[in-house]
Amino acid sequence: MAERDQDIFASKPMRGLLAAEAQALAPELQRCAGAYALQVSAVVRDVPPPTPMLDRWVHLHLDGSHCAGDLHARLDEPLPFVDDAFGLVLLSHALEVAPDPQSLLREASRVLVPGGMLALTGMHPASGWLPWLLWRGQRGLNLESPLRIGHWLRGAELNVERVQRLGPMWPSSAVVPHHGGPLGGGYLLIARKRRQATAPIRLRPRAIAAAPVAGLAPGARRSAAA
């Protein structure tokens, strides 16, 4: 049992799934631009992917009720960032270990700029990975379906653009990327924050005083006015 209780994200099957996620994410991230990007990950030594048009990554690792990495914070408090701070937020299996997944999604939306992209990866509950997790003794992970997550995201002002299943349906010892199919054990979800529409202002009609007529009335003759 001691062998099965090791870090699940360091196992060979998970390394293969993470490689498949990175491969699927690469084309999406190449189009992201901005000053800052945020990665919140369940993987201890996760490395942010290369993004040539993003200036800097901020990496946070979830560890129980805290997050570590580039800074330390409590998960029962708001993320220590101002609103609309990041052009990209990447949640790498973060919802599976977060004490309150919905709260984390709301915070991700808050710190995301309007029009910014949220990329989210996880293990699909309707796959062969759930029995494997139970066999590994991982009973504390929360596996949420993309359908339910999409419902949460719409309530957090984000629109889901794409959901893609990744990796093998059953955990495999191969660490090479596996593209999977409709029954893949993992998934990638891409969402974008809705832009705040500018409220139209209705202008009230303003009465304009008629200018005084200085000349004669139309058709009037000067001789009649004399």
C-alpha positions as semicolon CSV with decimal commas, in nm:
position;residue;x (nm);y (nm);z (nm)
1;M;0,000;0,000;0,000
2;A;0,293;0,237;0,068
3;E;0,384;0,227;-0,301
4;R;0,031;0,311;-0,407
5;D;0,010;0,606;-0,168
6;Q;0,289;0,798;-0,341
7;D;0,224;1,124;-0,524
8;I;-0,032;1,035;-0,790
9;F;0,087;1,307;-1,027
10;A;0,440;1,164;-1,029
11;S;0,323;0,821;-1,151
12;K;0,393;0,703;-1,506
13;P;0,025;0,703;-1,616
14;M;-0,018;1,061;-1,497
15;R;0,302;1,175;-1,663
16;G;0,167;1,040;-1,991
17;L;-0,163;1,220;-1,940
18;L;0,016;1,546;-1,853
19;A;0,223;1,513;-2,171
20;A;-0,095;1,473;-2,378
21;E;-0,245;1,781;-2,211
22;A;0,066;1,988;-2,281
23;Q;0,058;1,885;-2,646
24;A;-0,309;1,979;-2,683
25;L;-0,258;2,310;-2,499
26;A;0,038;2,428;-2,706
27;P;-0,158;2,565;-3,008
28;E;-0,405;2,747;-2,781
29;L;-0,135;2,911;-2,570
30;Q;0,061;3,035;-2,870
31;R;-0,223;3,281;-2,939
32;C;-0,236;3,423;-2,585
33;A;-0,081;3,764;-2,529
34;G;-0,043;3,990;-2,230
35;A;0,182;4,095;-1,946
36;Y;0,106;3,815;-1,698
37;A;-0,028;3,460;-1,691
38;L;-0,127;3,255;-1,386
39;Q;-0,083;2,879;-1,342
40;V;-0,253;2,702;-1,050
41;S;-0,148;2,337;-1,046
42;A;-0,181;2,021;-0,839
43;V;0,160;1,908;-0,967
44;V;0,444;1,994;-0,728
45;R;0,714;2,071;-0,983
46;D;0,494;2,175;-1,271
47;V;0,666;2,401;-1,524
48;P;0,455;2,663;-1,707
49;P;0,442;2,596;-2,082
50;P;0,629;2,824;-2,323
51;T;0,422;3,123;-2,435
52;P;0,617;3,363;-2,659
53;M;0,359;3,643;-2,640
54;L;0,321;3,638;-2,261
55;D;0,577;3,829;-2,057
56;R;0,573;3,644;-1,726
57;W;0,416;3,342;-1,551
58;V;0,306;3,332;-1,188
59;H;0,299;2,972;-1,063
60;L;0,101;2,847;-0,763
61;H;0,098;2,490;-0,632
62;L;-0,202;2,373;-0,429
63;D;-0,101;2,202;-0,105
64;G;-0,394;2,119;0,119
65;S;-0,552;2,440;0,245
66;H;-0,262;2,654;0,117
67;C;-0,095;2,740;-0,209
68;A;0,280;2,774;-0,250
69;G;0,515;2,858;-0,534
70;D;0,588;3,217;-0,635
71;L;0,395;3,326;-0,325
72;H;0,215;3,170;-0,030
73;A;-0,155;3,217;0,046
74;R;-0,453;3,046;0,207
75;L;-0,715;2,886;-0,014
76;D;-1,002;2,996;0,210
77;E;-0,917;3,357;0,118
78;P;-0,929;3,538;-0,218
79;L;-0,624;3,503;-0,439
80;P;-0,377;3,784;-0,361
81;F;-0,414;3,953;-0,699
82;V;-0,610;4,255;-0,820
83;D;-0,905;4,217;-1,054
84;D;-0,835;4,172;-1,427
85;A;-0,465;4,100;-1,369
86;F;-0,396;3,806;-1,604
87;G;-0,451;3,751;-1,973
88;L;-0,440;3,373;-1,921
89;V;-0,526;3,149;-1,626
90;L;-0,425;2,782;-1,644
91;L;-0,575;2,539;-1,390
92;S;-0,376;2,215;-1,415
93;H;-0,578;1,950;-1,226
94;A;-0,634;2,220;-0,965
95;L;-1,007;2,155;-0,919
96;E;-0,931;1,795;-0,821
97;V;-0,740;1,898;-0,509
98;A;-0,900;2,235;-0,427
99;P;-1,106;2,241;-0,104
100;D;-1,374;2,449;-0,281
101;P;-1,358;2,407;-0,663
102;Q;-1,636;2,660;-0,732
103;S;-1,463;2,925;-0,523
104;L;-1,139;2,867;-0,714
105;L;-1,323;2,911;-1,044
106;R;-1,478;3,236;-0,926
107;E;-1,137;3,364;-0,824
108;A;-0,989;3,259;-1,158
109;S;-1,261;3,458;-1,333
110;R;-1,205;3,760;-1,109
111;V;-0,833;3,788;-1,184
112;L;-0,881;3,719;-1,557
113;V;-0,901;4,019;-1,789
114;P;-1,222;4,061;-1,992
115;G;-1,173;3,854;-2,304
116;G;-0,892;3,654;-2,138
117;M;-0,866;3,276;-2,167
118;L;-0,910;3,012;-1,900
119;A;-0,754;2,670;-1,974
120;L;-0,848;2,385;-1,744
121;T;-0,729;2,023;-1,736
122;G;-0,848;1,728;-1,531
123;M;-0,933;1,359;-1,517
124;H;-1,275;1,264;-1,646
125;P;-1,496;1,083;-1,391
126;A;-1,656;0,870;-1,665
127;S;-1,339;0,679;-1,750
128;G;-1,121;0,399;-1,623
129;W;-0,910;0,643;-1,422
130;L;-1,152;0,657;-1,128
131;P;-1,111;0,287;-1,029
132;W;-0,736;0,330;-1,068
133;L;-0,739;0,629;-0,831
134;L;-0,934;0,430;-0,573
135;W;-0,687;0,144;-0,604
136;R;-0,405;0,392;-0,548
137;G;-0,575;0,507;-0,230
138;Q;-0,655;0,853;-0,372
139;R;-0,999;0,907;-0,221
140;G;-0,959;1,278;-0,160
141;L;-0,959;1,386;-0,525
142;N;-1,268;1,557;-0,670
143;L;-1,331;1,448;-1,027
144;E;-1,587;1,681;-1,184
145;S;-1,731;1,640;-1,532
146;P;-1,672;1,914;-1,792
147;L;-2,050;1,951;-1,819
148;R;-2,082;2,048;-1,455
149;I;-1,775;2,270;-1,469
150;G;-1,924;2,446;-1,772
151;H;-2,235;2,522;-1,565
152;W;-2,016;2,675;-1,292
153;L;-1,820;2,877;-1,547
154;R;-2,131;3,033;-1,697
155;G;-2,223;3,154;-1,350
156;A;-1,874;3,304;-1,320
157;E;-1,906;3,511;-1,640
158;L;-1,712;3,274;-1,867
159;N;-1,817;3,110;-2,193
160;V;-1,695;2,759;-2,272
161;E;-1,539;2,750;-2,619
162;R;-1,410;2,393;-2,642
163;V;-1,393;2,065;-2,451
164;Q;-1,158;1,792;-2,569
165;R;-1,103;1,443;-2,425
166;L;-0,736;1,341;-2,398
167;G;-0,522;1,043;-2,314
168;P;-0,613;0,674;-2,288
169;M;-0,939;0,565;-2,131
170;W;-0,743;0,341;-1,893
171;P;-0,419;0,443;-1,717
172;S;-0,117;0,333;-1,914
173;S;0,246;0,298;-1,814
174;A;0,355;0,469;-2,136
175;V;0,473;0,826;-2,082
176;V;0,446;0,928;-2,448
177;P;0,152;1,158;-2,533
178;H;-0,169;0,970;-2,612
179;H;-0,423;1,164;-2,815
180;G;-0,711;0,947;-2,698
181;G;-1,058;1,006;-2,836
182;P;-1,415;1,061;-2,714
183;L;-1,347;0,822;-2,423
184;G;-1,011;0,966;-2,317
185;G;-0,934;0,961;-1,947
186;G;-0,848;1,330;-1,930
187;Y;-0,992;1,648;-2,076
188;L;-0,901;2,001;-2,174
189;L;-1,155;2,280;-2,135
190;I;-1,109;2,623;-2,292
191;A;-1,325;2,915;-2,176
192;R;-1,314;3,290;-2,223
193;K;-1,426;3,566;-1,992
194;R;-1,717;3,766;-2,127
195;R;-1,644;4,129;-2,194
196;Q;-1,843;4,374;-1,990
197;A;-2,080;4,558;-2,223
198;T;-2,087;4,934;-2,186
199;A;-2,425;5,046;-2,059
200;P;-2,589;5,274;-2,315
201;I;-2,681;5,621;-2,194
202;R;-3,013;5,760;-2,311
203;L;-2,986;6,131;-2,378
204;R;-3,289;6,332;-2,275
205;P;-3,422;6,573;-2,543
206;R;-3,344;6,931;-2,454
207;A;-3,579;7,212;-2,550
208;I;-3,411;7,482;-2,756
209;A;-3,559;7,830;-2,738
210;A;-3,655;7,974;-3,076
211;A;-3,438;8,263;-3,182
212;P;-3,625;8,598;-3,202
213;V;-3,715;8,702;-3,554
214;A;-3,552;9,036;-3,628
215;G;-3,672;9,083;-3,985
216;L;-4,014;9,116;-4,140
217;A;-4,257;8,830;-4,161
218;P;-4,243;8,630;-4,485
219;G;-4,444;8,799;-4,756
220;A;-4,481;9,127;-4,562
221;R;-4,423;9,454;-4,743
222;R;-4,222;9,739;-4,603
223;S;-4,485;9,983;-4,701
224;A;-4,740;9,798;-4,487
225;A;-4,505;9,798;-4,195
226;A;-4,456;10,175;-4,213
